Amino acid sequence: MRLLLTALILIAVPLAAQTPNPCTLLTNAQVTAAMGTPMTSTPGPPVSCIWNARNGDSRVYVTLRDAAAYATAKSQATAVDKLIPISGLGDGAFVLGDSDTAGALYVLKGSHTVVILAHATDFTPDQTQAAEKTLAAQILSHL
């Protein structure tokens, strides 16, 4: 499941030149607060950013994609019965996962799809989803 999520996040989708750098959409302090441990950012693949805990136990991936990526991911999540709708974020949001495991949060806002995948060894799936929602709300204020 984790491999499928990672593949869906990292598939390169061309974005318009005005796409912001994901590393500028959150501060290390915001990610640290959401994850409960000191985090620092590292640029990832194109239109991605990765925050890592100093102790190696936590990681957050943020990827920006175009709006079409949201529809594609939603269709794929529905097909494998792994779509959990999320209300109150952007123009639409869902988690690709199930109630027993944490999954990637997809949020549509205008022409952008924000994909957030958080992992902390000591988080429950609910805690992971709460952290992803918190970070998504902060990102959306910049889009």
C-alpha positions in Angstrom: 0.0 0.0 0.0 2.8 2.4 0.9 4.5 1.8 -2.4 1.2 2.5 -4.3 0.8 5.8 -2.4 4.4 6.8 -3.0 4.0 6.0 -6.7 0.9 8.1 -7.0 2.5 11.0 -5.2 5.7 11.0 -7.2 4.3 10.5 -10.7 5.5 13.6 -12.6 2.7 15.8 -13.9 3.6 19.0 -15.8 2.5 22.1 -13.9 2.3 25.7 -15.0 5.2 28.0 -14.4 3.4 29.8 -11.6 3.4 26.7 -9.4 4.9 27.6 -6.1 7.8 25.7 -4.6 6.3 23.4 -2.0 9.1 24.0 0.4 8.0 27.7 0.7 4.4 26.8 1.6 5.1 25.5 5.1 7.7 26.5 7.6 9.8 24.0 9.5 8.1 25.3 12.7 4.6 24.5 11.2 5.6 21.0 10.3 7.3 20.5 13.7 4.2 21.6 15.4 2.0 19.2 13.4 4.3 16.3 13.8 5.4 16.9 17.4 9.1 16.6 16.7 11.7 18.9 15.1 11.5 18.7 11.3 13.6 20.3 8.5 12.9 20.5 4.8 14.7 19.2 1.9 13.7 19.8 -1.8 12.4 16.6 -3.3 11.6 15.6 -6.8 10.2 18.4 -9.0 7.3 20.2 -7.3 7.9 18.3 -4.1 9.3 18.9 -0.7 10.2 16.5 2.1 10.5 17.3 5.8 12.4 14.8 7.9 12.7 14.5 11.7 16.1 14.8 13.1 15.6 11.4 14.8 14.5 9.8 11.6 11.1 8.6 13.0 8.9 11.1 11.1 8.6 12.3 7.6 6.2 14.6 5.6 6.0 14.6 1.8 4.2 17.5 0.0 3.7 17.5 -3.7 1.9 20.0 -5.9 0.2 18.7 -9.1 -2.4 20.0 -11.5 -6.1 19.7 -11.0 -6.4 16.7 -13.4 -4.2 14.7 -10.9 -7.0 15.1 -8.3 -9.6 13.5 -10.6 -7.3 10.7 -11.6 -6.3 9.9 -8.0 -9.9 10.0 -6.9 -11.0 7.6 -9.6 -8.2 5.2 -8.7 -8.9 5.4 -5.0 -12.6 4.7 -5.7 -11.7 1.7 -7.9 -9.8 0.0 -5.1 -12.2 1.1 -2.4 -9.6 3.2 -0.6 -11.3 6.7 -0.8 -12.1 8.5 2.5 -13.9 11.8 1.8 -12.7 14.8 3.8 -14.9 17.9 4.2 -13.8 21.5 4.9 -10.6 21.6 2.9 -10.3 23.4 -0.5 -12.6 22.6 -3.4 -12.5 18.9 -2.5 -10.4 16.5 -0.4 -10.0 12.8 0.3 -7.6 10.4 1.9 -6.3 7.5 -0.2 -6.2 4.8 2.4 -8.5 3.1 4.8 -9.5 3.4 8.5 -6.7 1.0 9.6 -3.8 2.7 7.9 -2.8 6.3 7.3 -2.9 7.4 3.7 -2.1 10.3 1.5 -4.3 13.4 1.7 -5.3 14.9 -1.7 -6.7 18.4 -1.7 -8.0 20.3 -4.7 -7.8 24.1 -4.8 -8.4 25.8 -8.0 -5.9 24.6 -10.6 -3.7 22.8 -7.9 -3.8 19.4 -6.3 -1.9 19.3 -3.0 -0.8 15.8 -1.9 0.4 15.3 1.6 1.7 12.1 3.1 2.8 12.2 6.7 4.5 9.3 8.6 5.4 9.1 12.3 6.2 5.8 13.9 4.3 6.7 17.0 1.2 8.2 15.3 -2.2 6.4 15.0 -3.9 6.7 11.6 -6.2 9.4 13.2 -3.2 11.4 14.4 -1.6 11.1 11.0 -4.8 12.3 9.3 -5.1 15.2 11.7 -1.5 16.3 11.0 -2.1 16.1 7.3 -5.3 18.2 7.5 -3.5 20.8 9.6 -0.7 21.1 7.1 -3.1 21.2 4.2 -5.0 24.1 5.7 -1.8 26.0 6.1 -0.7 25.3 2.6 -4.1 26.3 1.1 -3.7 29.8 2.6 -0.8 30.3 0.1 -2.6 29.1 -3.0 
